[in-house]
């Protein structure tokens, strides 16, 4: 038997050792009258009632804390979703407005002077939630971007319905656990 195994045993049964010590102490202090069967039965009854009440109080308290934390987490999640929704809607409206701005009209010429890319870089710096801003031509090739590495890559084509252009937004998986919301706006 090692010292560590002995200490583990004592820690595991510490409450039993404490109770045995209390019984021995009470037996010594009461000159043995404590050990009479009638006294032991009364003590066991009282300790049992206290133990049952303690267990019930613990379970009730635990359940109340779990419910309270659940409501707190639910409210926090709702606030987070509302804030995310407001931020996404603000970005959506801002990007939608960009489509009619003068620098975006260079899409037909391929952004030769870099006005569109400069505009997108400036907007990406001003809006921390904006991860990527790109402009693609009719063939789906990126001709202006907020980051130079994206120039020349492919962009998802806009969807056209019978009723006309649709400003489409969709979730896309990003690197790692990130995901992004991509919106496509026709330049007018």
N, C-alpha and C positions, 0 to 999 in steps of 0.2 A: 504494500500500500504506500503510494507516494503522498507527499504533502499536498500536492495539487488535487489529487483525487479525493483526499480527505476534506479539503476545503470546499470542493464542489459538492460533496455529500452534505456537509454542514449547511452550505448556502441553500441547497435544495430542500432540506428539512428543518430550516431555521425556526419556522413557526411551531413545529412540533416540539423542538427542544425548549423554546420559550414557554410553551404551555406546560411541559413536564416540570420545568423549573418553578413555575408559579404554583403548581400542585404541591411540589415538595416544600416550598416556602410556606404555603398555607398549612400544610400538615405540621410543620415545625412550630409555627406561631400559635396554632390552636391545640397544641398538645395531642394531636391525633384525632380530635373530635371531628375535624374536617373530613376525615376518611370514612365516617359512618355512612352507611348506605343511603339513609334519608337525606343527609346533607349533599351527598354526591348527586342524587337524583334532582334535587332542587337546583343545584349549580348547573347541571347539564341542561335542564329545562330553560333556565334563564339565558345561558350562553347560546342555546339553540335559537331562542327567540331573537336575540341580538344578531346572531349570524344571518338568520332569515331576513330580518329587516335590513341589514347591511347589504345583502345580495339584491334585494328588491330595490333599495335606494340606488345602488350602483347601476343596475340595469335601467331604471327609470332615468337617472341622470345621463347615462350614456346615450339612451334613445333621444332624450331632449337635445343633447349637444349635437348628435348626428342630424337631427331634423333642422336645428338652427343653422348648422354649417351648410346643409344642403340648400336651404333657402338663401343663405348668403352667397354661395357659389352660383346659384341660379340667377340671382339678381345681378351679380358681377358679370356673368356671361351675357346677360341681356344688355347691360350697359356697353359691354365691349362690342357686341354685334351691332348695336345702334351707332356707336362711334365709327366702326368700320364701314357701315352702310353710308353714313353721312360723308365720310372721306372718299369712298368710292364714287358716290354720286357727284361730289364736287369735282373730282378728277374727270369723270365722264363728261360733265357739262363743259369743263374747260377745254378738254381735247376736242369736243364737238365744235366749239367755237373756233379752234385753231384752223379747222378745215376751210374756213372762208377768209382767213387772213391773207394779206398780200404775199408774204414769203412763201406760202404754200402753193401759190399759183405757178411757181417754178417747176412743178412736178413734171410738166410736159417736156421741159428742156433738160431735165436730169440734175437739177441743182448744181449747175456749173460754177456759180459764184459762191456756193456754200451758205447762202442765206438761210435755207431751211435747216441745215444741220446746226448752224449757230443758234437759231431760234430754239431748236429742240434741246441743245446743250444748256442754254439759259433757263429754260423751263424745268429741266430735270434738276438743276442745281437749286432752283427756287422751291421745288415741291419734293420733299424727301420721300414721300410715298410713291412717287413716280419712278419706277425701276428702269423702264425702257420706253423710249419714244422713237418710233421709226416711221418713215414714209416710204411706201412702195409704189412702184409704177404699175401700169396696167398688166404687165407680165408677172408681177409678184416679186420683183427684185427690189431690195432696199436701196434707195438712192439718197436718203438722208436719215441720220440717226443721232441720238444723244450720246452714243459711244461709237467711235470710229470702227471698232472691230465688227460691228454689225453691217457695215456698208457692203453691199454685194450679196448678202445672204438672202434667203427666201423669206417672204412674209405670207401669212395665210391670206388667201384672196377674200375680198368682201363678198357677201352674198347678195344676190339680187332676186327679188321676188317679183311676181307679176304686178304687184302694187307699187313697185319702184324700189329704190335703195332702202335697205334696212340697216340702221345703226346697231350692229350686232356686238354683244359682249359675251365672252365665254371664259370659263376657268381653264387654265392650262397648268399642267404640272411644271414646277420649276426645279432647279438643282436642289438636291437633298430633300428636305421636308417642305420647302417653300412651294407655294403655288401663286400664280399670277392671274389677274383678270385682264384679258386682251379685248380691246374694243377696236372696231374697224369703222372708219368714217370716210365716205367718199369726199374728195376735195371738189368744191363747187367753184 
